[in-house]
């Protein structure tokens, strides 16, 4: 926080009452360096107002009915790209995909090609879908009374677990 403030930056923290785990926002607030304490829905509008003010436009305060978060974030990234020449939105998405893959594989690797990013996105979607299917099958197998049907369900679970492992391996592969 000191480094951000030292460079003239703005610091926002999520309102602790709006969090599931409030340790990090409370720690940030306790430093006295937080400029805004807001619920998540109000953060994008405040960030847009800050960016507009920082680049010479009249400041806009967050309004009571902020736009949808994704739309607001895209606006922020468009403003930043126009001013800096960097496409932060795409970089942010690639990093988020890498974090999601790291949760599964234990390896954090940011992809450097559009093809690898698309493959990573598809792999993460497949992984989530397979997890949902496995949860459903496990619940069915647990409730099943007939032994032969339970065996069939368990065989299907084993097959899906193998597919899930293959998807996880593909998420670990990178193009470095």
Secondary structure, DSSP 8 states (H G I E B T S, - for coil): -HHHHHTT---EEE-GGG-SS-HHHHHHHHTT--SEEE-HHHHHHHHHHHHHHHTTS------SS---HHHHHHHHHHHHHHHHS--HHHHHHHHHHHHHHHHHHS------SHHHHHHHHHHHHHHHHHHHHHHHHHHHHHH---HHHHHHHHHHHHHHHHHHHHHHHHHH----
